[in-house]
Amino acid sequence: MRTTVTLDQDVERMLREAMHRSRTSFKKALNTAIRAGLSQTTTRVVSRPFVLKARPLGLRPGLDPAGFNKLADDLEVDAMLEKGQGGGAK
């Protein structure tokens, strides 16, 4: 079959390099490259989707999750107070 194809510059360069390496004609190098490219997509193995198995971690007995928010607030207040004292701003 005869057809006209417009190649991108990088594709043309790769094709000409393949022609030079294999010492074949443009037609043979193009057909080889197309066969190799098309056969890869048909033999591609379908992989299974990644599944993450979640499990509850829980907290150690005696730890209150609401206490973490209070702790974060206390640390933020302490940091603001230190920043105010160390920076000389009054």
GIDA-V128143 format. One line per field, one symbol per residue. ss: DSSP state (~ for helix, > for strand, _ for the rest). phi: phi as a letter, one per 20 degrees, with the letter a starting at -180 (. if undefined). A space follows every 50 residues. Layout:
BEGIN
ss->???
phi->???
END
This chain:
BEGIN
ss->________~~~~~~~~~~~~~~___~~~~~~~~~~~~~~~~~________ ______________~~~~~~~~~~~~~~~~~~~~~~____
phi->.dbdcdeffffffffffffffelcfggffffffffffffffedfefefff ceeebfemdfgnedffffffffffffffffffffffenec
END
